[in-house]
Amino acid sequence: MARFPQVDWVAVNGRDTPFTKPQHYKEGSTSETDLTGHDNPLPTTDKSVRAELESIKATQDKILKRLDEPLPTQLTGSNVEDAESIPVRSTRRLVAYKQVESERVPALSYFYLTPNVEKAVDNFNEFILLLRWEDDPTDFDFVVTYYHAPNQFRVVAEDTYKIDDLGKSISLKSPYFRVYVRNKDDVERMIKFAIVTGR
């Protein structure tokens, strides 16, 4: 085992002078050293930080690729094919307000499909909820809560809707609203996807 630091003696102006060799500890050791040089540079990177950075970059690339892809709107292979067609009542443009995928709803609990109310919704006055579960709960509903102003916690009105109201146009009572789904079953359920659109 080499002593740390390794020293050579060099003659400077006719006098022997100690000279410390460039060196560093071997990776994972606190006693063994290696000479530092072109073939063995100083270990200046933190491997765990680099691995985390690479993981973040990979996740970011996946997100950016997904943003470039169109939203999946095809309903083939679902129960929709067995039902009657959805009547179209308006040709006004639909506005995608919020989309949720793969969210767990605990037993006898709820999950908010829309974000906190920070500003009024001014580009639509009706909304439609499309909802698909991984495994159909036996009892659920969705609730629309209305607020007087943004960032308020006081609910001024609340309407509860059942499964028959999914896919139907519902008039908004206030531009400040939130939608949440209640799982009334005594087991956790998984939302496959939910889309809130407005018009």
N, C-alpha and C positions, 0 to 999 in steps of 0.2 A: 504494500500500500504506500503510495507517495505521500510525502508530507505536504501540507498546504500552508502557506504558498511555497511553490518550488522556486528556489533562488539559484541564479548563476552569478558568478563573479566576473566582472568585465573590467579591463584595464582602462582607466580614464586618466589622461595626463600622467601616466606612470604610476597610478595608484589603483589598487584593487578596490572596486566599488560593487556593492551588492545590486543585482538587477533581478526584479521579480518577473518571472515568465508569465505571459498572458495565459490564464487558465480559469476553469470553472468546474464546479462539481458535476459529476456524471448525473444524468437524469435519474431521479429516484433515490439518490445516495446523498448522505451528508458527510461522508468520509473519503470517498474515492474521487480523484480529480482527473480531468482531461485537459491537455493543452489546447488553447483556443487558437484557431487559425482558419485559413481559407477552406480547408476540408472539414473543419469542425468548428463552426461559428457558435457564438454565444446563444444559448437557448432563450430567445427573446419573445416567444409566443406562449400564450396560455392556452393549452389545448382545449380545456373545458369551455373557455370563453369563445374560442374559434368554432367549436362544435355547436354551441348555442346560436352563434351568429349565422352559421350555415343553415341551421334548422329554421331560424326566423326568415332567412332569404327564401328557403324552399316554400314555406307557408305563404309568404308574400307573393311568390310566383304563382302558386295555385289560386290565390284570391284574384290576382290580376287576370289570369286565364279565364276564370269563371265569370268575371265581370264582362269579358268580351263575348261570352257565349249567350245565345238567346235564352230567355226563360222557358223552361219546359211547360208547355200548355196542353200537350196531348193527353187525353183521358182514356185512351184505349187500354184494355185489360183491367178496367175498374168496373165497379157496380153501375156506373153512369150508363154504360151501354144497355143495361137491362131496364133502365127507367125511361120514362117519357122524355121527349126533348124539352129543353128549357125554352119557354117562349121569350121572344125578344120584344121588349116594350119600347125601346128607344134606340135611336141611332146615334145618340150623343157619345162622344169619345169617353172611354173608360180611363181612369187615372189609377195607376198602381200606387197604393198608399203604403202597404206593408206586406212583406212576405216572411213567413216563418217556416223552418224545416227542422225536423227531428228534435222536438222539444218534449220533455217529460212533464206530465201533470200528475203530481202526487195524489194519492187516494184522498177523497173528500176535500180537495183543494182546487185551486184555480191557477190560470196562467194568462198574463196580459199579452194580447196579440199586437197591440199598438203601443207606441212609446208614450212617455210622459207628455202632457199637453203643454207645449212651450209657445205655440202660436196658433192662431185660428186657421182652420182649414177653409181656404177661400176659393179653391178651384173645383169643389163639388158640394152638393147638398143632399146626396143620397149615397149609401154605401151598400156593397154586396160582400158577403162572407162566403168563401169557398173553403171547406175544411175536410181533410181526409185523415183518419186515424190509422195507425199500424194495426191495431186490433180494436174493433168497434166496442166502445163502452156501452153498458146496458142503460145508463142514465147520465145524460149531460145536457147542458144548455149553454147559451152564450148571452152575455149581459153587456149592454151599452150604458156607460155612465156619462152624464153630461155635467159640465162645469160652467160657472158663470164667466170665468176669466182664466188665462193661462197660469200654470204653476199653482193652481188652487187645490186644496185637499177637500173642500166642502162640495159634496155632490148635490146638484140642484134637481136632478131627475135620474131615474134609472129604469131601463126597460129590459125585460127578460124575454128571450126568444128560444124556441125549441128547434129540433132537427128539421121540421117542415119549413122553417124560415131560411135555411141555408140556400144560397143561390138566388134569393129574392132581393129585390131592391127595397131598402129600408130608408125612409126619410129621416134626416137628422134634425133634432130639436135645437141644437146649438152647434156652432163651429168648433167648440171645445169639447172633445169627447175621447173616450177610450173604450176599447172592446176587450173583454176577457172571456175565457172559456172555463166553465166549472165542470170538473169531473166529480160526479156524485156517487161513483162506484167506490167500493171499499178496497180497491187495488189500484196501483199506479197504472196510468195509460200513457201512450206515446202518440204525439201528433206527428203524422207523416209530413204533411204540409198544410199551411193555412195561408190564404191570400185575401187581403182586404183591399177592395178596389172601390173607387168612387166615381160618380158621374154627376 
